[in-house]
Amino acid sequence: MAIVPPDTWVIAEMITHDYIWRGAGLNCDEAREALLTAWTQHRKAVVTQHPQLAPTLPEAPQMPQHFAIRYFEYARGGGYRDKDRLV
């Protein structure tokens, strides 16, 4: 994964059928881990209420095989319109 300057945040984003998942970190690995941890918490809550769905909800390590994870870098103090830095 890319190494970014320490004043930069990386946002990992994964769009599933029902949600947009995001994780933040100082690098791509941290951001991806945060995103997949959120997925794990969500999956656990769904499976607790609906155990029959467990086989249809992938575990976190398999999520990138089902949905692309994209990474965006944002500089501290930067101002953005969509993905374009204006300030």
All heavy atoms as an XYZ file, in Angstrom:
704
protein
N       0.833     -1.178      0.000
C       0.000      0.000      0.000
C       0.881      1.246      0.000
O       2.013      1.219      0.443
C      -0.906      0.016      1.232
C      -1.926     -1.081      1.268
S      -3.171     -0.786     -0.002
C      -3.890     -2.381     -0.087
N       0.317      2.335     -0.443
C       1.064      3.585     -0.565
C       1.399      4.167      0.807
O       0.621      4.069      1.750
C       0.253      4.591     -1.368
N       2.562      4.771      0.878
C       2.965      5.498      2.079
C       2.641      6.960      1.834
O       2.996      7.527      0.798
C       4.461      5.318      2.368
C       4.763      3.843      2.634
C       4.890      6.179      3.549
C       6.226      3.533      2.780
N       1.945      7.593      2.774
C       1.542      8.984      2.611
C       2.174      9.824      3.718
O       2.534      9.312      4.768
C       0.003      9.130      2.635
C      -0.624      8.422      1.463
C      -0.572      8.597      3.926
N       2.318     11.132      3.500
C       2.893     11.994      4.530
C       2.066     11.957      5.813
O       0.855     11.709      5.772
C       2.845     13.389      3.894
C       2.706     13.153      2.437
C       2.005     11.834      2.281
N       2.701     12.231      6.982
C       1.984     12.119      8.261
C       0.844     13.121      8.432
O      -0.007     12.928      9.270
C       3.071     12.344      9.311
C       4.204     12.954      8.585
C       4.092     12.551      7.155
N       0.825     14.202      7.653
C      -0.280     15.154      7.764
C      -1.412     14.827      6.796
O      -2.252     15.650      6.499
C       0.210     16.573      7.553
C       0.838     16.790      6.181
O       1.149     15.788      5.508
O       1.017     17.948      5.790
N      -1.419     13.604      6.309
C      -2.430     13.153      5.359
C      -3.227     11.995      5.961
O      -2.675     11.112      6.589
C      -1.759     12.673      4.049
O      -1.013     13.748      3.501
C      -2.782     12.205      3.046
N      -4.536     12.043      5.756
C      -5.411     10.956      6.144
C      -5.793     10.169      4.911
O      -5.955     10.735      3.837
C      -6.697     11.492      6.788
C      -6.500     11.927      8.187
C      -6.172     13.179      8.611
C      -6.592     11.123      9.349
N      -6.055     13.191      9.965
C      -6.315     11.946     10.449
C      -6.882      9.777      9.566
C      -6.323     11.454     11.748
C      -6.890      9.304     10.861
C      -6.612     10.132     11.941
N      -5.950      8.886      5.078
C      -6.429      8.032      3.999
C      -7.816      7.527      4.387
O      -8.032      7.091      5.520
C      -5.477      6.843      3.745
C      -6.050      5.899      2.702
C      -4.104      7.340      3.329
N      -8.725      7.612      3.449
C     -10.077      7.092      3.633
C     -10.241      5.905      2.696
O     -10.002      6.013      1.495
C     -11.152      8.150      3.312
C     -10.949      9.419      4.137
C     -12.559      7.572      3.498
C     -11.066      9.228      5.629
N     -10.605      4.770      3.255
C     -10.939      3.581      2.459
C     -12.451      3.574      2.309
O     -13.186      3.830      3.275
C     -10.462      2.318      3.156
N     -12.925      3.278      1.116
C     -14.358      3.288      0.859
C     -14.764      2.027      0.106
O     -14.093      1.620     -0.838
C     -14.726      4.515      0.033
C     -16.198      4.622     -0.285
C     -16.511      5.845     -1.103
O     -16.443      5.759     -2.354
O     -16.793      6.894     -0.497
N     -15.857      1.425      0.555
C     -16.403      0.232     -0.083
C     -17.910      0.441     -0.204
O     -18.583      0.728      0.787
C     -16.094     -1.007      0.773
C     -16.683     -2.294      0.261
S     -16.223     -3.723      1.293
C     -17.140     -3.395      2.804
N     -18.424      0.307     -1.401
C     -19.859      0.495     -1.630
C     -20.488     -0.880     -1.832
O     -20.141     -1.606     -2.759
C     -20.100      1.396     -2.850
C     -19.439      2.755     -2.620
C     -21.600      1.538     -3.116
C     -19.478      3.679     -3.824
N     -21.402     -1.221     -0.924
C     -22.123     -2.491     -1.034
C     -23.532     -2.202     -1.553
O     -23.841     -1.072     -1.916
C     -22.181     -3.226      0.323
O     -22.940     -2.426      1.249
C     -20.786     -3.488      0.882
N     -24.378     -3.189     -1.539
C     -25.736     -3.017     -2.053
C     -26.546     -2.015     -1.236
O     -27.365     -1.293     -1.788
C     -26.478     -4.353     -2.078
C     -25.793     -5.399     -2.882
N     -25.605     -5.283     -4.239
C     -25.224     -6.576     -2.526
C     -24.962     -6.341     -4.688
N     -24.710     -7.147     -3.664
N     -26.305     -1.965      0.077
C     -27.139     -1.138      0.942
C     -26.409      0.028      1.616
O     -27.069      0.949      2.088
C     -27.748     -2.000      2.056
C     -28.696     -3.051      1.506
O     -29.450     -2.726      0.568
O     -28.675     -4.183      2.003
N     -25.080     -0.020      1.672
C     -24.345      0.981      2.456
C     -23.068      1.416      1.753
O     -22.521      0.699      0.926
C     -23.941      0.414      3.830
C     -25.106      0.005      4.693
C     -25.465     -1.329      4.814
C     -25.841      0.952      5.394
C     -26.534     -1.711      5.618
C     -26.906      0.577      6.191
C     -27.247     -0.752      6.305
O     -28.304     -1.120      7.089
N     -22.593      2.583      2.162
C     -21.246      3.022      1.814
C     -20.432      2.906      3.097
O     -20.749      3.530      4.113
C     -21.231      4.471      1.297
C     -22.056      4.583      0.018
C     -19.794      4.930      1.065
C     -22.222      6.010     -0.487
N     -19.410      2.079      3.046
C     -18.553      1.823      4.205
C     -17.285      2.657      4.065
O     -16.704      2.737      2.985
C     -18.168      0.344      4.264
C     -19.368     -0.532      4.382
C     -20.120     -1.041      3.360
C     -19.983     -0.961      5.578
N     -21.158     -1.773      3.864
C     -21.099     -1.739      5.233
C     -19.692     -0.766      6.917
C     -21.924     -2.322      6.166
C     -20.514     -1.354      7.854
C     -21.608     -2.122      7.478
N     -16.831      3.257      5.173
C     -15.602      4.039      5.140
C     -14.788      3.736      6.389
O     -15.325      3.482      7.458
C     -15.904      5.527      5.070
C     -16.523      5.942      3.752
C     -16.657      7.451      3.632
N     -17.291      7.802      2.381
C     -18.576      8.115      2.255
N     -19.348      8.121      3.303
N     -19.064      8.419      1.071
N     -13.475      3.796      6.204
C     -12.544      3.666      7.311
C     -11.459      4.706      7.132
O     -11.084      5.036      6.005
N     -10.952      5.241      8.235
C      -9.926      6.283      8.177
C      -8.661      5.790      8.859
O      -8.710      5.034      9.830
C     -10.419      7.552      8.867
N      -7.532      6.235      8.323
C      -6.250      5.872      8.922
C      -5.142      6.753      8.387
O      -5.348      7.581      7.498
N      -3.958      6.557      8.932
C      -2.799      7.321      8.478
C      -2.201      6.738      7.211
O      -1.380      7.369      6.567
C      -1.739      7.384      9.584
C      -2.151      8.176     10.824
C      -1.059      8.101     11.888
C      -2.456      9.618     10.462
N      -2.623      5.518      6.862
C      -2.165      4.896      5.617
C      -3.276      3.963      5.123
O      -4.301      3.787      5.793
C      -0.831      4.153      5.819
C      -0.912      3.117      6.918
O      -1.825      2.290      6.948
N       0.037      3.141      7.837
N      -3.063      3.390      3.962
C      -4.093      2.533      3.354
C      -4.415      1.321      4.222
O      -5.576      0.933      4.345
C      -3.648      2.091      1.961
S      -3.555      3.436      0.760
N      -3.398      0.731      4.821
C      -3.635     -0.459      5.652
C      -4.514     -0.135      6.857
O      -5.437     -0.895      7.180
C      -2.308     -1.061      6.118
C      -1.537     -1.708      4.980
O      -2.158     -2.119      3.991
O      -0.298     -1.793      5.094
N      -4.236      0.977      7.535
C      -5.061      1.376      8.690
C      -6.494      1.672      8.265
O      -7.442      1.290      8.953
C      -4.478      2.616      9.370
C      -3.327      2.360     10.284
C      -2.899      3.624     11.026
O      -3.634      4.641     11.011
O      -1.814      3.598     11.615
N      -6.642      2.368      7.159
C      -7.977      2.722      6.685
C      -8.768      1.466      6.317
O      -9.947      1.339      6.663
C      -7.873      3.666      5.492
N      -8.117      0.548      5.624
C      -8.773     -0.712      5.233
C      -9.180     -1.510      6.471
O     -10.284     -2.051      6.548
C      -7.832     -1.539      4.357
C      -8.410     -2.852      3.876
C      -7.368     -3.578      2.998
N      -7.894     -4.786      2.449
C      -7.913     -5.968      3.087
N      -7.413     -6.072      4.290
N      -8.428     -7.024      2.497
N      -8.294     -1.582      7.445
C      -8.593     -2.315      8.680
C      -9.787     -1.705      9.412
O     -10.655     -2.424      9.905
C      -7.362     -2.339      9.593
C      -7.533     -3.175     10.834
C      -7.732     -4.662     10.553
O      -7.234     -5.158      9.529
O      -8.402     -5.326     11.370
N      -9.849     -0.382      9.469
C     -10.986      0.290     10.120
C     -12.288     -0.026      9.393
O     -13.312     -0.322     10.024
C     -10.744      1.796     10.180
N     -12.264      0.032      8.078
C     -13.445     -0.270      7.271
C     -13.901     -1.710      7.512
O     -15.080     -1.963      7.769
C     -13.119     -0.047      5.796
C     -14.222     -0.312      4.779
C     -13.988      0.547      3.557
C     -14.295     -1.761      4.377
N     -12.979     -2.642      7.446
C     -13.342     -4.053      7.617
C     -13.760     -4.371      9.053
O     -14.580     -5.276      9.274
C     -12.207     -4.957      7.149
C     -11.960     -4.915      5.637
C     -10.754     -5.764      5.270
C     -13.190     -5.346      4.853
N     -13.247     -3.634     10.020
C     -13.693     -3.800     11.407
C     -15.142     -3.351     11.542
O     -15.947     -3.997     12.228
C     -12.782     -3.031     12.366
O     -11.462     -3.569     12.268
C     -13.253     -3.151     13.807
N     -15.492     -2.247     10.870
C     -16.887     -1.796     10.879
C     -17.783     -2.859     10.240
O     -18.873     -3.161     10.750
C     -17.016     -0.466     10.149
N     -17.334     -3.426      9.117
C     -18.105     -4.491      8.471
C     -18.300     -5.666      9.428
O     -19.394     -6.233      9.528
C     -17.435     -4.973      7.177
C     -18.042     -6.262      6.714
C     -17.503     -7.517      6.841
C     -19.323     -6.448      6.118
N     -18.364     -8.459      6.342
C     -19.503     -7.825      5.892
C     -20.343     -5.579      5.751
C     -20.649     -8.349      5.317
C     -21.495     -6.114      5.179
C     -21.627     -7.478      4.969
N     -17.245     -6.048     10.131
C     -17.321     -7.177     11.057
C     -18.358     -6.920     12.142
O     -19.144     -7.819     12.487
C     -15.942     -7.466     11.678
O     -15.042     -7.820     10.620
C     -15.991     -8.585     12.693
N     -18.385     -5.706     12.682
C     -19.374     -5.366     13.711
C     -20.788     -5.440     13.149
O     -21.701     -5.954     13.789
C     -19.096     -3.969     14.275
C     -17.838     -3.885     15.091
C     -17.888     -4.806     16.301
O     -18.890     -4.876     17.016
N     -16.820     -5.527     16.534
N     -20.964     -4.920     11.953
C     -22.273     -4.966     11.294
C     -22.711     -6.418     11.062
O     -23.843     -6.793     11.380
C     -22.202     -4.212      9.962
C     -23.389     -4.418      9.077
N     -24.595     -3.792      9.297
C     -23.551     -5.199      7.981
C     -25.458     -4.183      8.364
N     -24.851     -5.021      7.548
N     -21.810     -7.208     10.510
C     -22.120     -8.613     10.221
C     -22.512     -9.355     11.489
O     -23.487    -10.109     11.503
C     -20.925     -9.296      9.549
C     -21.208    -10.724      9.137
C     -19.957    -11.419      8.606
N     -20.285    -12.734      8.080
C     -20.497    -13.808      8.848
N     -20.399    -13.733     10.160
N     -20.812    -14.969      8.288
N     -21.756     -9.113     12.546
C     -22.039     -9.776     13.825
C     -23.447     -9.424     14.316
O     -24.198    -10.308     14.752
C     -20.995     -9.352     14.857
C     -21.169     -9.975     16.208
C     -20.062     -9.512     17.146
C     -20.300    -10.017     18.548
N     -19.263     -9.530     19.475
N     -23.830     -8.154     14.227
C     -25.161     -7.732     14.676
C     -26.258     -8.357     13.813
O     -27.284     -8.811     14.336
C     -25.267     -6.209     14.640
N     -26.059     -8.400     12.512
C     -27.060     -8.993     11.621
C     -27.206    -10.489     11.895
O     -28.320    -11.004     11.992
C     -26.707     -8.740     10.139
C     -27.611     -9.553      9.213
C     -26.796     -7.259      9.809
N     -26.080    -11.181     12.022
C     -26.122    -12.631     12.247
C     -26.728    -12.954     13.613
O     -27.417    -13.969     13.761
C     -24.720    -13.254     12.063
C     -24.684    -14.699     12.522
C     -24.295    -13.144     10.607
N     -26.538    -12.092     14.594
C     -27.148    -12.304     15.907
C     -28.671    -12.275     15.793
O     -29.370    -13.094     16.389
C     -26.673    -11.238     16.915
O     -25.266    -11.386     17.090
C     -27.365    -11.379     18.259
N     -29.192    -11.343     15.007
C     -30.646    -11.236     14.835
C     -31.200    -12.229     13.817
O     -32.351    -12.650     13.923
C     -31.018     -9.822     14.399
C     -30.827     -8.798     15.478
C     -31.310     -7.420     15.034
O     -31.511     -7.162     13.855
N     -31.484     -6.539     16.000
N     -30.379    -12.555     12.817
C     -30.838    -13.426     11.729
C     -29.764    -14.469     11.414
O     -29.053    -14.362     10.414
C     -31.136    -12.599     10.467
C     -32.075    -11.471     10.705
N     -33.435    -11.634     10.817
C     -31.848    -10.141     10.861
C     -34.003    -10.469     11.028
N     -33.064     -9.546     11.056
N     -29.621    -15.484     12.245
C     -28.569    -16.474     12.060
C     -28.590    -17.163     10.691
O     -27.541    -17.577     10.184
C     -28.798    -17.494     13.177
C     -29.804    -16.910     14.082
C     -30.464    -15.770     13.387
N     -29.735    -17.239     10.077
C     -29.846    -17.903      8.782
C     -29.095    -17.140      7.682
O     -28.798    -17.699      6.623
C     -31.314    -18.096      8.386
C     -32.058    -16.832      8.013
C     -32.607    -16.027      9.187
O     -32.254    -16.226     10.347
N     -33.490    -15.085      8.873
N     -28.757    -15.885      7.918
C     -28.043    -15.086      6.916
C     -26.523    -15.274      6.961
O     -25.825    -14.810      6.056
C     -28.374    -13.600      7.088
C     -29.826    -13.211      6.848
C     -30.021    -11.727      7.090
C     -30.244    -13.590      5.437
N     -26.015    -15.943      7.963
C     -24.567    -16.111      8.110
C     -23.882    -16.633      6.851
O     -22.854    -16.087      6.451
C     -24.249    -17.001      9.312
N     -24.424    -17.637      6.176
C     -23.736    -18.142      4.984
C     -23.706    -17.145      3.818
O     -22.877    -17.266      2.921
C     -24.535    -19.388      4.585
C     -25.339    -19.755      5.775
C     -25.565    -18.482      6.533
N     -24.604    -16.174      3.832
C     -24.670    -15.231      2.715
C     -23.890    -13.940      2.965
O     -23.760    -13.129      2.046
C     -26.135    -14.865      2.399
O     -26.693    -14.167      3.512
C     -26.942    -16.111      2.093
N     -23.407    -13.752      4.172
C     -22.644    -12.542      4.508
C     -21.166    -12.904      4.660
O     -20.792    -13.578      5.620
C     -23.159    -11.920      5.813
C     -24.581    -11.389      5.776
C     -25.017    -10.951      7.167
C     -24.677    -10.229      4.804
N     -20.333    -12.466      3.750
C     -18.917    -12.834      3.811
C     -18.232    -12.301      5.067
O     -18.603    -11.252      5.593
C     -18.310    -12.171      2.569
C     -19.453    -11.803      1.709
C     -20.636    -11.626      2.594
N     -17.248    -13.035      5.523
C     -16.377    -12.550      6.596
C     -15.522    -11.428      6.022
O     -15.347    -11.311      4.798
C     -15.484    -13.691      7.099
C     -16.237    -14.855      7.707
C     -16.691    -14.603      9.139
O     -16.264    -13.601      9.752
O     -17.474    -15.421      9.637
N     -14.951    -10.612      6.886
C     -14.174     -9.443      6.459
C     -13.073     -9.764      5.444
O     -12.940     -9.042      4.449
C     -13.598     -8.723      7.676
N     -12.278    -10.818      5.634
C     -11.209    -11.076      4.653
C     -11.709    -11.343      3.235
O     -10.985    -11.116      2.268
C     -10.494    -12.309      5.214
C     -10.782    -12.287      6.673
C     -12.177    -11.715      6.785
N     -12.967    -11.774      3.095
C     -13.511    -12.059      1.771
C     -14.214    -10.858      1.137
O     -14.555    -10.891     -0.043
C     -14.492    -13.240      1.825
C     -13.836    -14.587      2.029
C     -13.408    -14.804      3.459
O     -14.140    -14.503      4.385
N     -12.199    -15.294      3.649
N     -14.435     -9.797      1.876
C     -15.179     -8.652      1.332
C     -14.531     -8.055      0.084
O     -15.249     -7.736     -0.869
C     -15.388     -7.585      2.402
C     -16.437     -7.973      3.435
S     -18.037     -8.417      2.722
C     -18.629     -6.802      2.243
N     -13.205     -7.890      0.017
C     -12.626     -7.324     -1.208
C     -12.836     -8.196     -2.449
O     -12.703     -7.706     -3.574
C     -11.138     -7.202     -0.874
C     -11.089     -7.106      0.616
C     -12.220     -7.989      1.086
N     -13.173     -9.450     -2.273
C     -13.487    -10.311     -3.417
C     -14.891    -10.011     -3.958
O     -15.190    -10.340     -5.102
C     -13.395    -11.786     -3.017
C     -12.008    -12.208     -2.608
C     -12.002    -13.576     -1.947
O     -13.027    -14.228     -1.813
N     -10.823    -14.001     -1.526
N     -15.719     -9.396     -3.137
C     -17.098     -9.099     -3.514
C     -17.308     -7.637     -3.889
O     -18.135     -7.327     -4.746
C     -18.055     -9.466     -2.372
C     -18.049    -10.921     -2.050
N     -18.828    -11.830     -2.721
C     -17.330    -11.631     -1.138
C     -18.602    -13.047     -2.230
N     -17.701    -12.949     -1.271
N     -16.577     -6.738     -3.210
C     -16.744     -5.304     -3.417
C     -15.376     -4.635     -3.443
O     -14.524     -4.926     -2.602
C     -17.581     -4.687     -2.290
C     -18.953     -5.288     -2.170
C     -19.218     -6.240     -1.204
C     -19.973     -4.896     -3.024
C     -20.478     -6.802     -1.092
C     -21.234     -5.454     -2.924
C     -21.495     -6.418     -1.955
N     -15.192     -3.724     -4.378
C     -13.919     -3.005     -4.487
C     -13.756     -2.040     -3.313
O     -14.727     -1.435     -2.846
C     -13.870     -2.228     -5.795
N     -12.522     -1.916     -2.856
C     -12.185     -0.918     -1.849
C     -11.325      0.125     -2.539
O     -10.315     -0.202     -3.155
C     -11.442     -1.540     -0.654
C     -12.338     -2.555      0.054
C     -11.003     -0.447      0.326
C     -11.664     -3.299      1.193
N     -11.762      1.379     -2.459
C     -11.012      2.488     -3.051
C     -10.414      3.320     -1.929
O     -10.957      3.378     -0.827
C     -11.932      3.357     -3.911
C     -12.553      2.579     -5.056
C     -13.469      3.426     -5.884
N     -14.569      3.918     -5.039
C     -15.433      4.850     -5.403
N     -15.333      5.424     -6.562
N     -16.407      5.217     -4.603
N      -9.304      3.980     -2.244
C      -8.586      4.764     -1.244
C      -8.473      6.211     -1.707
O      -8.181      6.478     -2.873
C      -7.192      4.187     -1.015
C      -7.243      2.765     -0.507
C      -7.227      1.692     -1.388
C      -7.345      2.498      0.844
C      -7.299      0.383     -0.930
C      -7.419      1.192      1.317
C      -7.394      0.145      0.425
O      -7.469     -1.144      0.883
N      -8.701      7.125     -0.781
C      -8.609      8.549     -1.051
C      -7.706      9.190     -0.005
O      -7.828      8.884      1.186
C     -10.000      9.198     -0.993
C     -10.995      8.538     -1.903
C     -11.882      7.594     -1.411
C     -11.027      8.842     -3.248
C     -12.802      6.973     -2.243
C     -11.941      8.221     -4.097
C     -12.826      7.287     -3.592
N      -6.825     10.074     -0.445
C      -5.923     10.781      0.463
C      -6.416     12.211      0.644
O      -6.758     12.882     -0.333
C      -4.512     10.807     -0.096
C      -3.876      9.448     -0.192
C      -2.470      9.515     -0.780
O      -1.896     10.623     -0.857
O      -1.968      8.465     -1.170
N      -6.452     12.660      1.899
C      -6.855     14.018      2.222
C      -5.796     14.656      3.110
O      -5.446     14.107      4.159
C      -8.202     14.029      2.943
C      -9.331     13.517      2.090
C      -9.788     12.212      2.214
C      -9.934     14.340      1.150
C     -10.820     11.742      1.419
C     -10.966     13.880      0.356
C     -11.409     12.572      0.498
O     -12.421     12.103     -0.292
N      -5.284     15.805      2.684
C      -4.273     16.515      3.459
C      -4.934     17.304      4.578
O      -6.028     17.862      4.402
C      -3.483     17.454      2.557
N      -4.281     17.346      5.713
C      -4.768     18.142      6.830
C      -4.841     19.598      6.384
O      -3.900     20.134      5.801
C      -3.828     17.996      8.017
C      -4.298     18.736      9.223
C      -3.367     18.497     10.368
N      -3.821     19.240     11.520
C      -3.097     19.448     12.588
N      -1.868     18.971     12.653
N      -3.576     20.126     13.588
N      -5.970     20.229      6.620
C      -6.166     21.614      6.222
C      -6.577     21.785      4.774
O      -6.822     22.899      4.329
N      -6.639     20.696      4.020
C      -7.035     20.769      2.618
C      -8.533     20.946      2.484
O      -9.306     20.475      3.303
N      -8.926     21.630      1.436
C     -10.337     21.784      1.110
C     -10.603     21.111     -0.226
O      -9.851     21.308     -1.180
N     -11.665     20.319     -0.302
C     -11.908     19.476     -1.477
C     -13.312     19.664     -2.028
O     -14.260     19.898     -1.279
C     -11.726     17.998     -1.110
C     -10.338     17.667     -0.668
C      -9.931     17.881      0.635
C      -9.418     17.169     -1.572
C      -8.635     17.586      1.036
C      -8.128     16.870     -1.183
C      -7.749     17.090      0.127
O      -6.464     16.805      0.516
N     -13.428     19.556     -3.322
C     -14.718     19.414     -4.004
C     -14.643     18.045     -4.658
O     -13.796     17.806     -5.516
C     -14.912     20.490     -5.068
C     -16.265     20.346     -5.782
C     -16.392     21.273     -6.963
N     -15.378     20.919     -7.946
C     -14.645     21.816     -8.634
N     -14.800     23.105     -8.436
N     -13.742     21.412     -9.491
N     -15.479     17.157     -4.213
C     -15.385     15.756     -4.610
C     -13.972     15.262     -4.270
O     -13.591     15.316     -3.117
C     -15.723     15.561     -6.093
C     -17.182     15.894     -6.398
O     -18.033     15.650     -5.535
O     -17.446     16.393     -7.502
N     -13.192     14.830     -5.257
C     -11.843     14.337     -4.979
C     -10.768     15.370     -5.311
O      -9.590     15.117     -5.121
C     -11.582     13.073     -5.785
C     -12.522     11.951     -5.422
C     -12.364     10.791     -6.375
C     -13.560      9.885     -6.240
N     -13.759      9.068     -7.413
N     -11.198     16.550     -5.788
C     -10.239     17.574     -6.205
C      -9.929     18.533     -5.067
O     -10.847     19.137     -4.482
C     -10.805     18.373     -7.391
C     -11.080     17.499     -8.591
O     -10.249     16.597     -8.854
O     -12.116     17.707     -9.249
N      -8.635     18.690     -4.778
C      -8.233     19.630     -3.733
C      -8.237     21.044     -4.303
O      -7.618     21.321     -5.316
C      -6.838     19.286     -3.208
C      -6.442     20.191     -2.065
C      -5.154     19.785     -1.422
N      -4.842     20.749     -0.365
C      -3.835     20.644      0.440
N      -3.003     19.626      0.327
N      -3.613     21.544      1.351
N      -8.962     21.936     -3.649
C      -9.056     23.318     -4.076
C      -8.189     24.231     -3.212
O      -7.783     25.303     -3.641
C     -10.513     23.806     -4.039
C     -11.495     22.978     -4.887
C     -12.902     23.520     -4.721
C     -11.072     22.978     -6.344
N      -7.951     23.829     -1.967
C      -7.159     24.632     -1.025
C      -6.030     23.776     -0.483
O      -6.227     22.650     -0.118
C      -8.040     25.143      0.131
C      -7.220     25.932      1.125
C      -9.213     25.944     -0.386
